[in-house]
Amino acid sequence: SLKTALTSIKKSLKPKSPIFIIEPIHQGFLSRVLSLSLNEFLATMEESGFEIKSLKPLHFWPFRLGLCYLTWPHFITKFFYGFGQTLMKLPGLNKLADYWAIYAILK
């Protein structure tokens, strides 16, 4: 479970140690190993003794999903990647992030 993994990580860190996690956090058809909402993931981290310092969405999955099944020229992938990153800055669209970068410290 996530809590078990975080407890193991916590044992290897000193207080105030930083941790950086990049995780594909999804609920539903995009979930891979973990099927959690972002809020559930963050709550589990906090319950495990981590203080979230920053959170950043990575990869706009609607474009990433379409780009990953075919080989596209670099200028196309670069354009759609940049466009997706820009869209995630709009209100509410960061929920379509494929991965999340989480920076936290051990309390």
Secondary structure as GFF3:
##gff-version 3
##sequence-region A 1 107
A	DSSP	alpha_helix	2	11	.	.	.	ID=ss1
A	DSSP	beta_strand	18	23	.	.	.	ID=ss2
A	DSSP	alpha_helix	38	47	.	.	.	ID=ss3
A	DSSP	beta_strand	50	60	.	.	.	ID=ss4
A	DSSP	alpha_helix	61	67	.	.	.	ID=ss5
A	DSSP	alpha_helix	74	87	.	.	.	ID=ss6
A	DSSP	three_ten_helix	93	96	.	.	.	ID=ss7
A	DSSP	beta_strand	97	106	.	.	.	ID=ss8
###
